[in-house]
């Protein structure tokens, strides 16, 4: 795109001065985060940035001799819009896309597409009506539609941040965030089509359809292709976390460049689809050790992009409100002359008009979205939050800059008002909507805690206080320093925030629900209780059902975390981890509808589905062909064994964690031990009953999975089971050996070169183990077995054949080697330094 007069010209300013603007923005952002922390508790960070950017822009009206900063500002404000988008949009689009939770994204995909395409079409047409018939500028239909498309791109970064801060429903945040990402891409596609019409191009209906399909469909296809390729490559980069992070960065920018510059498609839509695809099929290729670093990397890039862009939006608004005095900014001063004081009144009208357009775009599809057939059922309250979450931001401002610096659009008045209204709407929506989102959630009752959530929070606070008291009582005497002072320890460790959160939650606690549907679900509580559990006397059935649903959710979250750790330990591959996570997520959606159904959901997925599996099942009925059938069935059987055993382990681990940390049940363990003792804070019979029911359901799922493996799979695949168990033991040993070498190196007991050599060999073993199909033994072991068979020997023992250990030696079961973290467990990954504790 050709530059406008004065645009793209450095005006004698050294290009290196552009660094000053970048450094200034980052410094302002850091200073805001640090010094304005009390303000940020009530006002979104992006709203504060807009206000600061507005002040910086207004300062440009001061005589030029006092403003050396204006020269570097000139370079950034006159940057080619396509280059500006190429710098920031891949970061914003990919980081938000890959951060989506796969199950929620898969579940909400229908809602996202409906709101982001037909919804945007309704929104931009309604806004175009305002530009055509209400504004007094005499805009043509193409200009009005272009204006409407520009103002239809949403950027709810402030609202999503508030939703995460207050702990609102993750389903709502997922829909808002996902819809805004696709919304930006769809609005940009419509904008680019209309821009050519406004430029004077004569396009027929067929040409418009072709252009639209090239921008939208080709862009989405490029993004899916790049996302799939990135996921495949991530699975091959097991040694270097840095390489995995750099791969995602390279994929984001190369995807945008290929789609936008080489193929003429929508780069933003491509990079969003790339992030979505990487989240759906590639997220589990990233281990927990790398995920922490990758999340920090992309969060930092996203923070930098949002900080610079929102400061620039505030400056752009200032330039059209008060023309700058510096000679380098005369182009902005010329454009600003078309904006009059009466346009401020039109801003208020346009703001209300956009709310109506947003409400219409969501309300038109609310009858469909509220049924639950397309994603989670949308209520009137969630629809109201989504209407209020229609903030405008960086993408819309970038589109206004496209108009401003487009030499083929001749109307200076149209350019000026596009920039003015876009910047003003971004400012108003972020400041007004973003700052009042928390109040809206409270007014709608979406911040209220259910009795079950309040009960859990009370026990958490009580357990925290118990931990403090027990630690003070058990604190050993130091031989030199003596005993600690209990009052000082309590002063340093007093958790006033936890008590304050509990009091706030009590004040806004939800009143007990008395709906008939809920009571019909609650009457099954007594029937679901295990034998011997206290039922009935003095227990509120409705409250009990609410507690049961809450504890089911918490136990399922623990199961998902355990499955993630199994993947990070390489005990599950990507497809297995994704399948188990999907089972747990689906059960989480049904937590209030009935008992835990993880095993039923998994069992339905384990039925023979592929032609080879069905053929093997038929051949196994014939005695003569049974060995061949077992050979055909072995890969699928090993997979079923692994999934069933992993689900059983996850349930037992979550069950144990529930007894130890949630500590809400006072029943004895199966072996009659006393490890299930609970804290005094859990003496409530309703809590005991709820936890007893949930833990009994969990134990039943574990027993069913184990029974299926023992009765249906082990009789015909005993060697496969031994291979799987030996594989798990070998993985554990390799990780413990890697951690041991790391500790020796840190202690200076082994030189760096020797440690590197040992670690390389351990990595080679790990890669060979992961590359070997699960139903096969080690390569060397298979060669020895073939050699023994040719030599007439009797081979190797069963344990040796399974695990590949030398003859006469037994592979001992390795200890767990798992360090507890805030989620579930964190394996000591090979080559990673052990934690200090």
C-alpha positions in Angstrom: 0.0 0.0 0.0 1.4 3.4 -1.0 2.1 5.9 1.8 0.1 9.0 2.3 2.0 12.3 2.1 4.3 12.4 5.0 3.6 8.8 5.9 6.4 6.3 5.9 8.9 9.2 5.7 11.2 9.5 8.6 11.4 13.2 8.2 15.1 13.3 9.0 14.7 11.4 12.3 17.2 8.6 12.8 15.4 5.2 12.7 17.3 4.2 15.8 15.2 6.8 17.7 12.3 4.4 17.5 13.8 2.5 20.4 13.1 5.4 22.7 9.3 5.0 22.1 9.5 1.3 22.8 11.5 1.8 26.0 9.3 4.6 27.1 6.2 2.5 26.7 7.7 -0.4 28.6 8.8 1.9 31.4 5.4 3.4 31.6 3.8 0.0 31.8 6.1 -1.2 34.5 5.7 1.9 36.5 1.9 1.7 36.2 2.0 -1.9 37.4 4.1 -1.0 40.4 3.1 2.4 41.5 -0.6 2.3 40.5 -1.3 -1.1 42.1 -4.1 0.2 44.4 -5.8 1.8 41.4 -5.5 -1.4 39.3 -7.6 -3.2 41.9 -10.6 -1.2 40.6 -9.6 -0.1 37.1 -8.3 -2.4 34.3 -4.6 -2.0 33.4 -5.5 -1.3 29.8 -7.9 1.6 30.8 -5.1 3.2 32.8 -2.8 2.9 29.8 -5.3 4.6 27.6 -5.5 7.5 30.0 -1.7 7.8 30.2 -1.4 7.6 26.4 -4.1 10.3 26.1 -2.0 12.6 28.4 1.2 11.9 26.5 -0.6 12.8 23.2 -2.1 16.0 24.6 1.4 17.1 25.6 2.3 17.3 21.9 0.5 20.6 21.8 3.3 22.1 23.8 5.9 24.1 21.8 8.2 21.6 20.0 11.4 22.8 21.7 10.4 21.1 24.9 9.5 17.7 23.4 12.3 15.6 22.1 10.1 12.6 22.6 7.9 13.7 19.6 10.5 12.6 17.1 10.5 9.0 18.2 6.7 9.2 18.4 6.6 10.4 14.8 8.3 7.2 13.6 5.8 4.9 15.3 2.7 6.9 14.4 3.8 6.9 10.8 4.7 3.2 10.6 3.0 1.4 7.7 -0.2 -0.2 9.2 0.5 -3.6 7.6 3.9 -3.6 9.3 2.3 -2.6 12.6 -0.1 -5.4 12.4 2.6 -7.9 11.4 4.6 -7.0 14.5 1.8 -7.3 17.1 -1.1 -9.4 15.8 0.8 -12.7 15.6 1.7 -12.3 19.3 -1.9 -11.4 20.4 -3.7 -13.9 18.2 -1.4 -16.9 18.8 -0.9 -16.4 22.6 -4.7 -16.2 23.1 -5.4 -19.1 20.8 -2.9 -21.6 22.2 -3.9 -20.6 25.8 -7.5 -21.9 25.2 -8.5 -25.0 27.3 -8.9 -27.7 24.7 -12.2 -29.2 26.1 -13.9 -25.8 26.5 -12.7 -24.8 23.0 -14.0 -28.0 21.5 -17.3 -27.6 23.4 -17.8 -23.9 22.6 -16.7 -24.0 19.0 -20.2 -23.8 17.6 -21.1 -20.8 19.8 -17.8 -19.1 18.8 -18.5 -19.5 15.1 -22.1 -18.3 15.3 -21.2 -15.2 17.2 -18.1 -14.4 15.2 -19.6 -14.7 11.7 -23.4 -14.2 11.6 -23.2 -12.2 14.8 -20.6 -9.8 13.3 -22.6 -9.5 10.1 -25.6 -8.2 12.2 -23.5 -5.9 14.3 -21.7 -4.2 11.5 -24.9 -3.6 9.5 -26.6 -2.0 12.5 -23.5 0.2 13.1 -23.5 1.1 9.4 -27.1 2.3 9.7 -25.8 4.8 12.3 -23.1 6.1 9.9 -25.5 6.3 7.0 -28.7 7.8 8.5 -27.7 9.4 11.9 -24.4 11.0 11.3 -24.5 14.3 9.3 -21.5 13.6 7.2 -23.3 12.3 4.1 -21.4 9.0 4.0 -22.1 6.6 1.2 -23.2 3.0 1.8 -19.7 1.6 1.2 -18.2 4.1 3.6 -20.9 3.4 6.2 -20.4 -0.4 5.9 -16.6 0.0 6.1 -17.1 2.1 9.3 -19.4 -0.6 10.7 -16.9 -3.4 10.0 -14.1 -1.4 11.7 -16.2 -0.9 14.8 -17.3 -4.6 15.0 -13.9 -6.0 16.0 -13.9 -6.6 19.7 -11.0 -6.9 22.1 -12.2 -8.0 25.6 -8.8 -8.3 27.2 -9.8 -6.1 30.1 -13.1 -8.1 30.7 -11.3 -11.5 30.4 -8.7 -10.3 32.9 -11.5 -9.3 35.4 -13.3 -12.7 34.9 -10.1 -14.6 35.7 -9.4 -12.3 38.7 -12.8 -12.8 40.3 -12.9 -16.5 39.6 -15.9 -16.3 37.3 -17.1 -19.3 35.2 -14.3 -20.5 33.0 -16.9 -21.5 30.4 -18.0 -17.8 30.0 -14.4 -16.6 29.8 -13.6 -19.2 27.1 -16.6 -18.1 24.9 -15.8 -14.4 25.3 -12.1 -14.8 24.5 -12.6 -17.3 21.7 -15.4 -15.3 20.1 -13.3 -12.1 20.2 -10.4 -13.8 18.5 -12.4 -15.2 15.6 -14.5 -12.0 15.6 -11.4 -9.9 15.0 -10.5 -12.1 12.0 -14.0 -12.0 10.5 -14.4 -8.3 11.0 -11.0 -7.7 9.3 -12.0 -9.9 6.4 -15.2 -7.9 5.9 -13.2 -4.7 6.3 -10.7 -5.6 3.6 -13.4 -6.5 1.1 -15.2 -3.3 1.7 -12.0 -1.3 1.7 -11.5 -2.1 -2.0 -15.0 -1.0 -2.8 -14.5 2.3 -1.0 -11.2 2.8 -2.9 -13.2 2.7 -6.1 -12.8 -0.8 -7.3 -15.6 -2.2 -9.3 -16.3 -5.7 -7.9 -19.1 -8.0 -9.0 -20.9 -10.4 -6.7 -18.8 -13.3 -7.9 -15.6 -11.4 -7.3 -16.7 -10.4 -3.8 -17.4 -14.0 -3.0 -14.1 -15.2 -4.3 -12.2 -12.5 -2.4 -14.1 -13.3 0.8 -13.4 -17.0 0.5 -9.7 -16.3 -0.2 -9.4 -14.1 2.8 -11.4 -16.3 5.2 -11.3 -19.9 4.1 -7.7 -19.9 2.8 -6.6 -18.0 5.9 -8.2 -20.6 8.2 -6.8 -23.5 6.2 -3.3 -22.0 6.4 -3.6 -21.6 10.1 -4.8 -25.2 10.6 -2.0 -26.5 8.5 0.6 -24.5 10.4 -0.9 -25.6 13.7 -0.9 -29.3 12.8 2.7 -29.0 11.6 3.8 -27.2 14.8 2.1 -29.9 16.9 3.9 -32.7 15.0 7.2 -30.9 15.4 6.7 -30.3 19.0 6.4 -34.0 19.6 9.9 -34.5 18.2 11.6 -31.8 20.3 11.9 -33.6 23.7 15.3 -32.5 24.7 15.4 -28.7 24.4 12.6 -26.6 26.0 14.1 -23.5 24.3 13.6 -25.1 20.9 9.9 -25.8 21.7 9.3 -22.2 22.7 11.1 -20.8 19.7 9.2 -23.2 17.4 5.8 -21.7 18.6 7.1 -18.2 18.1 8.4 -19.0 14.6 5.1 -20.8 13.7 3.0 -17.7 14.7 5.0 -15.2 12.6 5.6 -17.5 9.6 1.9 -18.4 9.5 0.9 -14.8 9.5 3.5 -13.9 6.8 2.6 -16.8 4.5 -1.1 -16.1 4.8 -1.0 -12.3 4.6 1.9 -11.6 2.2 2.3 -14.7 0.0 -1.2 -16.0 -0.4 -3.3 -12.8 0.1 -5.4 -14.4 2.9 -6.2 -13.1 6.3 -3.1 -13.3 8.4 -5.0 -12.7 11.7 -7.5 -15.4 11.0 -4.7 -17.8 10.1 -2.7 -17.1 13.2 -5.8 -17.5 15.4 -6.6 -20.9 13.8 -3.0 -21.9 14.2 -3.2 -21.2 17.9 -6.5 -23.0 18.2 -5.1 -26.1 16.4 -2.0 -26.1 18.5 -4.1 -26.0 21.6 -6.4 -28.8 20.5 -3.8 -31.3 19.2 -0.5 -29.9 20.2 -0.9 -28.6 23.8 -0.1 -32.0 25.3 3.1 -32.2 23.4 4.4 -29.6 25.9 5.5 -31.0 29.2 4.8 -29.2 32.4 8.5 -28.1 32.7 8.3 -26.4 29.3 4.7 -25.2 29.8 5.7 -22.9 32.7 8.4 -21.3 30.6 6.3 -21.1 27.5 3.4 -19.5 29.3 5.8 -16.9 30.8 7.3 -16.2 27.4 4.0 -15.7 25.6 2.5 -13.7 28.6 5.5 -11.4 28.4 5.1 -10.9 24.7 1.4 -10.3 25.0 1.9 -7.8 27.9 4.4 -5.9 25.7 2.1 -5.8 22.7 -0.9 -4.7 24.7 1.1 -2.0 26.6 2.4 -0.5 23.4 -0.9 -0.7 21.5 -3.1 0.8 24.2 -0.7 3.6 24.9 -0.7 4.3 21.1 -4.5 4.3 21.0 -4.6 6.9 23.7 -2.1 9.0 21.8 -4.1 8.7 18.6 -7.2 9.9 20.4 -5.3 12.9 21.7 -4.1 13.9 18.2 -7.6 14.2 16.9 -8.8 16.0 20.0 -6.0 18.6 20.2 -3.8 19.0 17.1 -0.1 18.6 17.8 2.2 21.5 17.4 5.4 19.7 16.3 6.2 20.0 12.5 6.7 16.3 12.2 3.1 15.7 13.2 1.5 18.1 10.8 -0.3 15.3 9.0 -2.1 14.4 12.2 -2.8 18.1 12.8 -4.4 18.5 9.4 -6.6 15.5 9.9 -7.7 16.7 13.4 -9.2 19.9 11.9 -12.1 17.9 10.6 -13.2 16.9 14.2 -15.5 19.4 15.9 -16.8 19.6 19.5 -20.2 18.4 18.4 -18.6 15.1 17.5 -18.1 14.4 21.2 -21.9 14.2 21.5 -22.1 11.8 18.6 -19.6 9.6 20.5 -22.1 9.1 23.2 -24.8 8.2 20.7 -22.4 5.8 18.9 -21.4 4.1 22.1 -25.1 3.4 23.0 -25.7 2.4 19.3 -22.9 -0.2 19.6 -24.4 -1.7 22.7 -27.6 -2.1 20.9 -25.8 -3.7 17.9 -23.9 -6.0 20.2 -27.2 -7.0 22.1 -28.9 -7.6 18.7 -26.1 -9.8 17.4 -26.2 -12.0 20.5 -30.0 -11.8 21.1 -30.7 -13.0 17.6 -29.1 -16.3 18.3 -30.0 -16.6 22.0 -32.9 -19.0 21.5 -30.5 -21.4 19.8 -27.6 -20.8 22.2 -29.8 -21.2 25.3 -30.8 -24.8 24.3 -27.4 -26.3 25.1 -27.3 -28.0 21.7 -24.5 -25.7 20.6 -21.9 -25.5 23.4 -23.0 -24.8 27.0 -26.4 -23.4 27.5 -26.3 -19.6 27.5 -28.5 -17.8 30.1 -29.7 -14.3 30.1 -27.1 -13.4 32.7 -24.2 -14.7 30.6 -25.6 -13.0 27.5 -25.7 -9.7 29.4 -22.0 -10.1 30.3 -21.2 -10.9 26.7 -23.0 -7.8 25.5 -21.0 -5.7 28.1 -17.8 -7.5 27.1 -17.8 -6.1 23.6 -14.8 -3.8 24.1 -12.9 -2.3 21.2 -9.2 -2.3 21.0 -6.0 -2.7 18.9 -7.4 -4.4 15.8 -10.1 -1.8 15.3 -7.6 1.0 15.7 -5.3 -0.6 13.2 -8.1 -0.8 10.7 -8.7 3.0 11.3 -5.1 3.6 10.5 -5.5 1.6 7.3 -8.2 4.1 6.3 -6.1 7.1 7.5 -3.1 6.3 5.5 -4.8 4.9 2.4 -4.1 7.3 -0.5 -6.9 5.8 -2.6 -9.5 7.0 -0.1 -9.8 10.7 -0.9 -12.2 12.0 1.8 -10.1 13.6 4.5 -13.2 14.1 6.6 -14.0 10.3 6.5 -10.5 9.4 7.5 -10.5 11.8 10.4 -13.8 10.6 11.8 -12.9 7.0 11.4 -9.8 7.5 13.5 -11.6 9.7 16.0 -14.6 7.4 16.6 -12.5 4.3 16.7 -10.1 5.7 19.2 -13.0 7.2 21.2 -14.9 3.9 21.3 -11.8 2.0 22.3 -11.3 4.5 25.2 -15.0 4.5 26.3 -15.5 0.8 26.2 -12.3 -0.1 28.0 -12.7 2.6 30.6 -16.5 2.3 31.2 -17.2 -1.4 30.4 -13.9 -2.8 31.6 -14.0 -0.9 34.9 -17.6 -1.8 35.6 -17.5 -5.5 34.7 -16.9 -6.6 38.2 -19.8 -4.6 39.4 -22.0 -6.0 36.7 -21.1 -9.6 37.7 -21.9 -8.8 41.3 -25.3 -7.2 40.3 -26.2 -10.3 38.3 -25.3 -12.5 41.2 -22.5 -14.3 39.3 -20.0 -13.7 42.1 -22.0 -15.4 44.7 -20.6 -18.5 46.2 -22.8 -21.6 46.5 -23.2 -23.2 50.0 -20.9 -25.9 48.8 -18.2 -23.5 47.7 -18.5 -21.6 50.9 -18.3 -24.8 52.9 -15.1 -25.8 51.1 -13.6 -22.3 51.6 -14.3 -22.5 55.3 -12.5 -25.8 55.6 -9.6 -24.4 53.6 -9.2 -21.5 55.9 -9.5 -23.8 58.9 -6.9 -26.1 57.5 -4.5 -23.2 56.8 -4.8 -22.2 60.4 -4.2 -25.8 61.5 -1.1 -26.0 59.4 0.2 -22.8 61.1 -0.5 -24.1 64.6 0.9 -27.6 64.0 4.1 -26.1 62.4 4.7 -23.9 65.4 4.1 -26.7 67.8 6.5 -29.1 65.9 9.2 -26.5 65.2 12.5 -28.1 66.4 14.9 -26.3 68.7 18.0 -24.9 66.9 21.2 -25.8 68.8 22.5 -22.3 68.4 19.5 -20.0 68.0 17.1 -21.8 70.4 13.3 -21.8 70.1 11.3 -19.5 67.8 8.9 -17.0 69.4 5.4 -18.2 68.6 3.8 -14.8 68.5 6.4 -13.6 66.0 5.9 -16.6 63.8 2.1 -16.1 63.9 2.5 -12.5 63.0 4.7 -13.4 59.9 2.4 -16.2 58.8 -1.1 -14.7 59.6 -3.3 -15.0 56.5 -5.6 -12.1 56.8 -6.4 -12.2 53.1 -7.8 -15.8 53.5 -10.0 -14.7 56.3 -11.1 -11.6 54.5 -11.9 -13.6 51.4 -14.1 -15.9 53.5 -15.9 -13.0 55.1 -16.5 -11.5 51.6 -17.7 -14.8 50.3 -20.2 -15.1 53.2 -21.6 -11.7 52.5 -22.4 -12.5 48.9 -23.2 -16.2 49.4 -26.0 -17.4 47.2 -29.3 -18.1 48.9 -30.4 -21.8 49.0 -32.0 -22.8 45.8 -35.5 -24.5 45.9 -36.0 -25.4 42.3 -37.9 -28.6 41.7 -35.3 -29.9 39.1 -32.6 -29.5 41.7 -34.6 -31.3 44.3 -35.3 -34.2 41.9 -31.6 -34.6 41.5 -31.0 -34.4 45.2 -33.4 -37.2 46.2 -30.9 -39.7 44.7 -28.3 -38.8 47.4 -29.5 -41.3 49.9 -29.5 -44.1 47.3 -26.0 -43.2 46.1 -24.5 -43.3 49.6 -22.2 -46.2 50.4 -23.1 -48.8 53.0 -22.6 -47.6 56.5 -22.4 -43.9 55.6 -24.5 -41.6 57.8 -27.6 -40.7 55.8 -30.8 -38.9 56.6 -30.9 -37.6 60.2 -30.6 -33.9 60.3 -29.1 -33.6 56.8 -30.4 -31.0 54.3 -30.8 -33.1 51.1 -30.5 -30.1 48.8 -27.4 -28.8 50.5 -26.0 -32.3 50.4 -26.6 -32.6 46.7 -24.8 -29.3 46.2 -21.8 -30.4 48.2 -21.6 -33.7 46.3 -21.6 -31.9 42.9 -18.9 -29.5 44.2 -16.6 -32.3 45.5 -17.1 -34.2 42.2 -15.8 -31.2 40.4 -12.8 -30.9 42.6 -12.0 -34.6 42.4 -12.2 -34.5 38.6 -9.9 -31.5 38.5 -7.4 -33.5 40.6 -7.8 -36.4 38.1 -7.1 -34.1 35.2 -4.0 -32.8 36.9 -2.8 -36.4 37.6 -3.3 -37.3 33.9 -1.3 -34.3 32.9 1.5 -35.4 35.2 1.4 -38.9 33.7 1.9 -37.3 30.3 4.8 -35.1 31.6 6.4 -38.3 32.9 6.1 -39.8 29.4 3.8 -42.5 30.8 1.1 -41.5 28.4 1.5 -40.3 24.9 -0.4 -37.3 23.4 -3.4 -39.2 22.1 -3.8 -41.2 25.4 -3.5 -38.1 27.5 -6.0 -36.1 25.4 -8.5 -39.0 25.5 -8.3 -39.3 29.3 -8.5 -35.5 29.7 -11.5 -35.4 27.4 -13.2 -38.1 29.5 -12.5 -36.2 32.7 -13.7 -32.9 31.2 -16.9 -34.5 29.9 -17.6 -36.0 33.4 -16.9 -32.6 34.8 -19.7 -31.2 32.6 -22.0 -33.8 34.1 -21.0 -33.4 37.7 -24.4 -32.1 38.8 -26.4 -34.6 36.8 -25.4 -37.8 38.5 -22.6 -40.0 39.8 -19.1 -40.0 38.5 -19.1 -41.5 35.0 -15.5 -41.5 34.0 -15.3 -45.2 33.6 -18.5 -45.4 31.6 -17.3 -42.7 29.3 -13.9 -44.3 28.8 -15.4 -47.8 28.3 -17.6 -46.5 25.5 -14.4 -45.3 23.8 -12.6 -48.6 24.2 -15.0 -50.7 22.1 -13.3 -52.1 18.9 -13.8 -49.5 16.2 -11.2 -50.1 13.5 -11.6 -52.9 10.9 -8.4 -54.6 12.1 -9.7 -54.7 15.7 -13.0 -56.1 14.6 -11.3 -58.7 12.4 -9.1 -59.7 15.3 -12.1 -60.0 17.6 -13.8 -62.4 15.1 -10.6 -64.4 14.5 -10.0 -64.9 18.2 -13.1 -67.1 18.3 -11.4 -69.7 16.1 -8.8 -71.8 18.1 -6.4 -72.2 15.2 -6.4 -68.5 14.4 -6.3 -67.3 18.0 -2.5 -66.6 18.0 -2.8 -64.5 14.8 -5.8 -62.7 16.2 -3.8 -61.9 19.4 -1.0 -60.5 17.3 -3.4 -58.3 15.4 -5.2 -57.2 18.5 -2.0 -56.6 20.6 -1.6 -52.8 19.8 -5.2 -52.0 20.6 -5.2 -54.2 23.6 -2.1 -52.6 25.0 -3.7 -49.2 24.5 -6.8 -50.3 26.3 -4.7 -51.7 29.1 -2.8 -48.5 29.5 -5.9 -46.3 29.4 -7.8 -48.4 31.9 -4.8 -48.7 34.3 -4.1 -44.9 34.0 -7.7 -44.1 34.8 -7.6 -46.4 37.8 -4.3 -44.9 39.1 -5.7 -41.4 38.6 -8.9 -42.2 40.6 -6.9 -43.8 43.4 -4.4 -40.9 43.5 -7.2 -38.3 43.5 -9.0 -40.4 46.1 -6.0 -40.4 48.4 -5.4 -36.7 47.8 -9.1 -36.0 48.7 -8.6 -37.9 52.0 -5.3 -36.2 52.8 -6.0 -32.6 51.8 -9.7 -32.1 51.4 -9.9 -34.4 54.4 -13.7 -34.4 54.5 -14.5 -38.1 55.2 -14.2 -40.0 58.4 -14.3 -43.6 57.1 -11.6 -46.1 57.4 -9.5 -47.1 54.5 -9.9 -50.4 52.7 -7.0 -52.0 54.6 -8.3 -50.8 57.9 -5.6 -48.2 58.3 -6.0 -44.9 60.0 -4.7 -42.7 57.2 -8.1 -41.3 56.5 -8.3 -39.3 59.7 -9.8 -35.9 59.2 -9.2 -32.5 60.7 -11.6 -31.1 63.3 -12.9 -28.6 60.8 -14.5 -31.5 58.8 -16.8 -32.7 61.6 -19.9 -31.5 59.8 -22.0 -34.6 59.0 -23.2 -33.1 55.7 -19.6 -32.6 54.6 -18.7 -36.1 55.7 -21.6 -37.6 53.8 -20.9 -35.7 50.6 -17.2 -36.6 50.6 -18.1 -40.2 51.5 -20.4 -40.5 48.5 -17.9 -38.9 46.0 -14.9 -40.9 47.2 -17.1 -44.1 47.0 -18.0 -43.2 43.4 -14.3 -42.6 42.6 -13.3 -45.9 44.2 -16.1 -47.7 42.1 -14.7 -46.2 38.9 -11.2 -47.3 39.8 -12.4 -50.8 40.6 -14.4 -51.0 37.4 -11.4 -50.0 35.3 -9.1 -52.4 37.1 -11.7 -55.3 36.8 -12.1 -54.6 33.0 -8.3 -54.9 32.6 -8.0 -58.0 34.7 -11.0 -59.9 33.3 -11.1 -58.8 29.7 -7.6 -58.0 28.7 -5.0 -59.7 30.9 -6.1 -63.4 30.1 -5.1 -63.0 26.5 -2.4 -60.3 26.8 -0.4 -61.0 29.9 2.9 -60.4 28.2 1.6 -57.0 26.9 0.7 -56.0 30.5 4.2 -57.0 31.7 5.8 -55.0 28.9 3.7 -52.0 29.9 4.6 -52.3 33.6 8.3 -52.7 32.7 8.0 -49.6 30.4 6.6 -47.5 33.3 9.3 -48.7 35.6 12.0 -47.9 33.1 10.7 -44.4 32.6 10.7 -43.9 36.3 14.3 -45.1 36.6 15.5 -42.9 33.8 14.0 -39.8 35.3 15.4 -40.6 38.8 18.8 -41.3 37.2 18.7 -37.9 35.4 17.7 -36.1 38.6 20.5 -37.9 40.6 23.1 -36.8 38.1 21.8 -33.3 38.3 22.1 -33.3 42.1 25.7 -34.6 41.9 26.6 -31.9 39.4 25.1 -29.2 41.5 27.1 -30.5 44.5 30.3 -30.5 42.5 30.8 -34.2 42.8 30.9 -34.9 39.1 32.4 -32.8 36.3 30.3 -31.0 33.7 31.6 -33.1 30.8 31.0 -36.4 32.5 27.5 -35.2 33.6 26.7 -34.1 30.0 27.9 -37.5 28.6 25.7 -39.4 31.1 22.7 -37.2 30.4 23.1 -37.6 26.7 23.0 -41.4 27.1 20.0 -41.1 29.4 18.3 -38.9 26.7 19.1 -41.5 24.0 17.6 -44.2 26.1 14.5 -42.1 26.7 14.1 -41.3 23.0 14.5 -45.0 22.1 12.0 -46.0 24.7 9.4 -43.5 23.5 10.0 -44.5 19.9 9.4 -48.2 20.6 5.8 -49.2 20.3 4.3 -50.0 23.6 3.5 -53.6 22.7 7.1 -54.4 21.9 10.1 -55.0 24.1 13.5 -53.3 23.9 15.3 -53.8 20.6 18.3 -55.6 22.2 16.0 -57.9 24.1 14.1 -58.8 20.9 17.4 -59.7 19.3 18.4 -61.9 22.3 15.1 -63.6 22.2 15.5 -64.4 18.5 19.1 -65.6 19.0 18.0 -67.8 21.9 15.2 -69.3 19.8 17.6 -70.1 16.9 20.2 -71.6 19.3 17.6 -74.0 20.8 17.8 -72.3 24.2 14.8 -71.7 26.4 15.1 -68.0 26.1 14.8 -65.6 29.0 12.7 -65.4 32.0 9.3 -63.7 32.0 10.5 -60.8 34.0 13.6 -60.4 31.8 11.5 -60.6 28.6 9.2 -57.9 29.9 11.7 -55.4 31.1 14.9 -56.2 29.3 16.9 -56.6 32.5 20.0 -59.0 32.5 19.2 -62.6 33.3 19.2 -63.4 37.0 18.4 -59.8 38.0 15.1 -58.5 39.1 13.7 -55.1 38.1 12.7 -53.6 41.3 9.8 -51.2 41.4 11.2 -47.7 41.7 9.9 -45.3 44.3 7.5 -42.6 43.1 9.9 -39.7 42.9 7.1 -37.2 42.6 7.2 -33.9 44.4 3.9 -32.4 45.3 3.0 -29.0 43.8 0.0 -26.7 43.7 -1.8 -28.7 41.1 -1.2 -32.4 41.8 2.4 -33.6 41.3 5.4 -32.5 39.4 7.8 -35.2 38.1 11.5 -34.7 38.4 12.1 -34.6 34.7 15.3 -36.0 33.3 18.0 -33.3 33.1 16.0 -30.8 35.2 17.5 -29.6 38.4 15.6 -30.8 41.5 13.7 -28.4 43.6 15.4 -27.1 46.7 12.8 -28.7 48.9 
